[in-house]
Amino acid sequence: MSYNSYIMDKKKIIIISFIVLFVAVFSGCAFFSEKKTVSIVNSEQGSVNNEQETVDNSQQAEYSSQQKVDSIQNPADKEQQAADSEQDAVNSDQEKEDTETNDEQSEIKNTAKIIERFVSWGFEKSSGRKIDTIIVHSSYDALGSEPFSVSGLLNEYKQYGVATHYLIDREGKIYQLVADKNIAYHAGESKVPDGRTGVNAFSIGIEMMNTEDGKFTSEQYSALNSLIVTLKNRYSIKYILGHKDIAPGRKTDPWNINWTNVQK
């Protein structure tokens, strides 16, 4: 090999080595640059993840706090719910009671066609009494000029301080003078067949307008029967008697009543 050839080969080797070195350096720089970029991206992503985790932790803490608050408030809520339920039950019972009372009153008015004409005398207030007896009476206005005057008869009752629960006039109109629940002064000294006395306490009094020598009208019998049916639907009636049946020798009414026309 000549000297010149040797020099040329050496230059080629140097150039090739320089090219290889340059490629190696460039590749290394590119690798480290990419790694740094990835590292930065990962770092930024990690920062975002950390912030998100912080937010999540904060929300979890807030949720836990709310649960604690709810757990504290829940007993009060439960008590309120219990109170509301109890009130609803009371309201329901009251509505039921009101409905039953209205139904009973409606039944009397519709069946017996009652005209309310309550008086302020001849009775005492009561509640919860057991009613099992109906006493039928007869009377008329003996003090006025018209014996079958309802107003005249009521004035007579007022003077004597007596009253019955119901009054049936000659046309069959039924007037309620005293509420069923109250004790009307109509029977006086008396006794029912089972031996009980103080009949006012457990009885309903029904007055039918008639004179001692008169007869009851068909309208009166019809009204009496409709009232008896209504009362029997409301109470367990044991006796339907005349005034003379509970006070024999002292009373003679109801005068001239035909009991076969009365639906006992």
C-alpha positions, 0 to 999 in steps of 0.5 A: 500500500502506498503512503497516499492510499494509507492517508486516504483510508485513514481520512475515510475512517475518521470521517466514518467515525465522525459520522457514527459519533454524530449519529450517536450524539444526535440519537442520544439527545433525541432520546433524552429530550423525549424522556424529559418530555414524557417525564414532564407530561407524567409530572403534570399528569401526576399533579392533575391526578393529585389535585383530583384526588384532593378534590375527591377526598374533600368531597368524601369528607363533606359527604361524611360530614353530611352523613353525620349531620343526617344521623344527628337529624334523623332521630328528630325526623323520626320523631316528627314522622311518628308525630305526623303519623299519630296526628293522621291517625287521630284525624282519621278517627275524628273523621270516622267519628264525625261521619258516623255521627252525621250518618246517625243524624241523617238516618233519623232525619231521613227515616223519621223526618225529625223537626228539631225544636229543642227546649231549655227545660225539663232535662239534665245533660248526660253522656254515655248513658245506655238506652234500652227502653222507649216510653210512649205518652199522650197529652194535650194543651189543657191550659189553652183554647186549642188542645192540639197546639204544639206551642201551647203544649210546650208552654204547659211543659215549661210551667211544670218543668218536664219534657219528652225527647220527641213530640208527635202532633196530630198530623204526624210531624215529629219534633225533637225536644231533647237530645237522645244523650240527655235525660228528659224528665218524662217518666217520673216515679216508675219501674220497668218489668225487670224491676229497675226504677229511675226510668228516665235514666235509661229511656227515650220518651215519646209524646203523642198529642191526644185527649183522654177521650180521643183517638190517635190518627193514622199519621201519628201511628205511622210517625211513631213506627218510623221513629221506633224503627230508627231508635231500634237501629241505634239502640238495643231496645228491650222495652216499648211501654206506655206510661201507665205500664211503668206507673200503674195507678198513677198514670193512664196514658197513652190514652186509647192507644191501639198497640196492634198498630205499633210495631214493637 
